[in-house]
Amino acid sequence: MKIDTVANSGYTVVSVAGEIDMYSSPALRDTLLSLVKKKAAVVIVNLKDIKYIDSSGIATFVEALKKMMAYKGRLKIVNVPERVMEIFKFSKLDQVFDIYGSIEDAANS
């Protein structure tokens, strides 16, 4: 898995590529929680290049969302591949997370 973080005016984009599983999710967790520690107002997670996600990856997003909600931060997820979106829908997390079609849509919301 590869993680790139880019700070923009008003939001930070975290782009993730590869697979998010029990072996790689700790690195993603560290990245997201470091942004939470800084109280980032808006974090946009770009999943465009994700091939697979398991329950540990989903748990990482839920944990970050909960911690961000505590200080009124927003976690937005964008460019979700169809097979990953199926997991969000099956678990009803598509109703919990703010999911957008593009970084621009998320940044402007």
C-alpha positions in Angstrom: 0.0 0.0 0.0 1.2 3.5 -0.8 0.0 6.6 1.1 0.5 10.2 -0.1 -0.6 13.2 1.9 -1.0 16.7 0.5 -2.1 19.7 2.5 -4.2 22.3 0.7 -5.9 25.4 1.8 -8.6 24.3 4.1 -8.2 20.5 3.7 -5.8 17.7 3.5 -5.9 14.9 0.8 -4.8 11.4 1.8 -4.4 9.3 -1.4 -4.2 5.6 -0.8 -3.1 3.0 -3.4 -3.0 -0.8 -3.3 -4.7 -2.9 -0.7 -5.9 -1.9 2.8 -5.8 -5.0 4.9 -4.7 -6.1 8.3 -1.0 -5.8 7.3 -1.2 -2.3 5.8 -4.0 -0.6 7.7 -1.8 0.3 10.7 0.2 2.7 8.4 -3.0 4.3 7.2 -4.2 4.5 10.8 -1.0 6.3 11.8 -1.4 8.8 9.0 -5.1 9.5 9.8 -4.5 9.7 13.6 -1.6 12.1 13.1 -4.0 14.4 11.2 -6.5 14.0 14.0 -3.9 14.9 16.6 -3.3 18.1 14.6 -7.1 18.6 14.6 -7.3 18.8 10.8 -10.6 20.4 10.0 -11.2 18.4 6.7 -9.5 15.2 5.6 -10.3 13.9 2.2 -9.3 10.3 1.6 -8.9 9.4 -2.1 -9.5 5.7 -2.7 -9.2 5.9 -6.5 -6.3 3.4 -6.6 -7.6 0.9 -4.0 -7.9 -2.7 -5.2 -9.1 -4.2 -1.9 -10.2 -3.3 1.6 -10.9 -5.6 4.5 -12.6 -5.1 7.9 -9.4 -3.7 9.5 -9.4 -1.0 6.8 -13.0 -0.1 7.4 -12.3 0.0 11.2 -9.5 2.4 10.6 -11.9 4.8 8.8 -14.5 4.4 11.5 -12.0 5.2 14.2 -10.7 8.3 12.4 -14.3 9.5 11.8 -15.2 9.1 15.5 -12.1 11.0 16.7 -12.7 13.8 14.1 -16.4 14.1 15.1 -15.2 14.8 18.7 -13.7 18.1 17.6 -16.2 18.8 14.7 -13.7 17.7 12.0 -14.9 16.1 8.8 -13.6 13.0 7.1 -14.7 12.7 3.5 -14.1 9.8 1.2 -13.8 10.2 -2.6 -13.3 8.1 -5.8 -14.5 4.9 -4.2 -14.1 1.9 -6.6 -17.3 0.0 -7.2 -16.2 -3.2 -5.4 -15.1 -1.1 -2.4 -18.4 0.8 -2.4 -20.2 -2.5 -2.2 -18.6 -3.1 1.1 -19.6 0.4 2.4 -23.2 -0.3 1.2 -23.4 -3.8 2.6 -22.3 -2.5 6.0 -24.5 0.6 5.7 -21.4 2.8 6.1 -22.3 4.6 3.0 -24.9 6.3 5.2 -22.3 7.2 7.9 -19.4 8.6 5.8 -19.5 11.6 3.5 -18.7 10.0 0.1 -18.1 12.0 -3.0 -17.3 11.4 -6.6 -14.2 13.6 -6.7 -11.8 15.6 -4.6 -13.3 18.8 -6.0 -16.8 17.8 -5.0 -15.6 17.0 -1.5 -13.6 20.2 -1.2 -16.5 22.3 -2.3 -19.1 20.8 0.1 
